[in-house]
């Protein structure tokens, strides 16, 4: 499943860098295959 950071922010207060968020999600049991940065 693909989900954007903005979509996650609608439901969860995210106040850590994206890399740390990914690490925490993996530790919680979520599988992350890749992370893409778009449109900076």
C-alpha positions in Angstrom: 0.0 0.0 0.0 1.2 3.5 -0.8 0.4 6.3 1.5 1.6 9.9 1.6 3.0 11.6 4.6 0.3 14.3 4.3 -2.4 11.5 4.4 -0.8 10.1 7.6 -0.7 13.6 9.2 -4.5 13.8 8.9 -4.8 11.0 11.4 -1.6 11.2 13.5 0.5 14.0 14.9 3.9 13.4 13.3 6.8 15.4 14.8 9.8 13.3 13.9 11.9 13.2 10.7 10.5 10.9 8.0 13.5 8.5 8.3 12.8 8.1 12.0 9.1 7.6 11.3 9.9 4.8 8.9 12.2 3.1 11.5 9.5 3.3 14.1 6.9 1.9 11.8 9.2 -1.1 10.9 9.8 -1.7 14.7 6.0 -1.7 15.1 5.7 -4.5 12.5 4.9 -2.6 9.3 6.8 -3.5 6.2 8.3 -0.6 4.2 9.8 -1.5 0.9 10.9 2.0 -0.1 10.4 5.7 0.6 10.1 8.2 -2.2 10.5 12.0 -1.9 8.3 13.8 -4.4 8.1 17.5 -5.5 10.3 19.4 -3.2 
